[in-house]
Amino acid sequence: VRIWQIPDGGLRRNMTEALMVLIGHSRRAGLIEWHPTCSGILLSAGYDCK
């Protein structure tokens, strides 16, 4: 899972480097959701059942 930070003014050029890369899935992640009430908590569910 790659985390990107989009500037407030939007993109002015192509982004080539993610802010952060989260390691854990061995196959594609199919669902990514931010926690609705706790800031900074991200859920990812993948096709590898991890």
ROTORTOR-143174 format. One line per 5 residues: their letters; for each residue y, x, z of N, C-alpha, C, O. Coordinates in steps of 0.2 Angstrom, whole numbers. Example, Ala and Ser with C-alpha at 12.3 -4.5 7.8 and 13.67 -1.06 7.14 Angstrom:
<pavos>
AS = -28,66,39,-22,62,39,-16,66,39,-17,71,42 | -11,64,35,-5,68,36,0,64,39,6,67,40 .
</pavos>
This chain:
<pavos>
VRIWQ = -6,4,0,0,0,0,6,5,0,7,9,4 | 11,3,-5,17,7,-5,23,3,-3,23,-3,-5 | 27,6,1,33,2,4,39,5,0,40,11,0 | 43,1,-3,49,3,-7,55,0,-3,55,-6,0 | 61,4,-3,67,1,0,72,0,-6,74,5,-9 .
IPDGG = 73,-6,-8,78,-8,-13,85,-8,-10,86,-11,-5 | 89,-4,-13,96,-4,-11,100,-11,-11,98,-15,-15 | 104,-11,-6,108,-18,-5,111,-20,-12,111,-26,-14 | 114,-16,-16,117,-17,-22,112,-18,-28,114,-20,-34 | 105,-18,-27,100,-18,-32,99,-12,-35,102,-6,-33 .
LRRNM = 94,-12,-40,92,-6,-43,97,-4,-48,99,-8,-52 | 99,3,-49,103,6,-54,99,10,-58,101,12,-64 | 93,12,-56,88,16,-60,81,15,-58,80,12,-53 | 77,17,-62,70,17,-60,68,20,-53,70,26,-52 | 64,17,-49,62,21,-43,56,24,-44,51,21,-47 .
TEALM = 55,31,-42,49,34,-44,45,36,-38,39,38,-38 | 48,36,-32,45,38,-26,45,32,-20,51,30,-19 | 40,30,-17,40,25,-12,42,28,-6,42,34,-5 | 45,24,-2,48,26,5,42,28,9,43,33,13 | 36,25,9,31,26,13,24,24,9,25,19,6 .
VLIGH = 19,27,10,12,25,8,8,24,13,6,29,17 | 5,18,14,0,17,19,-7,18,17,-9,14,12 | -11,22,20,-18,23,18,-22,19,22,-21,18,28 | -28,16,19,-32,12,23,-37,8,18,-43,8,20 | -35,6,13,-39,2,8,-42,7,3,-39,11,1 .
SRRAG = -49,5,2,-52,9,-3,-52,5,-10,-54,8,-15 | -50,-1,-10,-49,-5,-16,-42,-8,-16,-39,-7,-11 | -41,-12,-21,-34,-15,-22,-33,-20,-16,-37,-24,-13 | -26,-20,-14,-24,-25,-9,-22,-31,-12,-18,-31,-17 | -24,-37,-10,-23,-43,-13,-18,-47,-10,-15,-52,-13 .
LIEWH = -16,-46,-3,-11,-50,0,-7,-45,5,-10,-41,8 | -1,-46,4,4,-42,9,9,-47,12,12,-51,8 | 9,-47,18,14,-51,22,17,-48,27,14,-44,31 | 24,-49,28,28,-47,34,27,-52,40,26,-58,38 | 26,-49,46,25,-54,52,32,-58,52,37,-56,51 .
PTCSG = 31,-65,53,36,-70,53,41,-69,58,47,-71,57 | 39,-66,64,44,-66,70,45,-59,73,50,-57,76 | 40,-54,71,41,-47,74,43,-42,68,39,-41,64 | 48,-40,69,51,-35,63,47,-29,63,45,-26,68 | 45,-27,57,42,-20,56,34,-21,56,31,-16,56 .
ILLSA = 31,-27,57,24,-28,57,22,-30,50,24,-36,48 | 17,-27,46,15,-28,40,8,-29,40,4,-25,43 | 5,-35,37,-2,-36,36,-4,-35,29,0,-37,24 | -9,-32,28,-12,-31,21,-19,-33,21,-23,-31,26 | -22,-36,16,-29,-38,16,-31,-36,9,-28,-37,4 .
GYDCK = -37,-33,8,-39,-30,2,-46,-32,0,-49,-36,4 | -48,-31,-6,-54,-33,-9,-60,-28,-6,-66,-29,-8 | -58,-24,-2,-63,-19,2,-65,-22,8,-69,-19,12 | -62,-28,10,-64,-31,17,-62,-27,23,-65,-28,28 | -57,-23,22,-54,-18,28,-48,-21,30,-45,-18,35 .
</pavos>
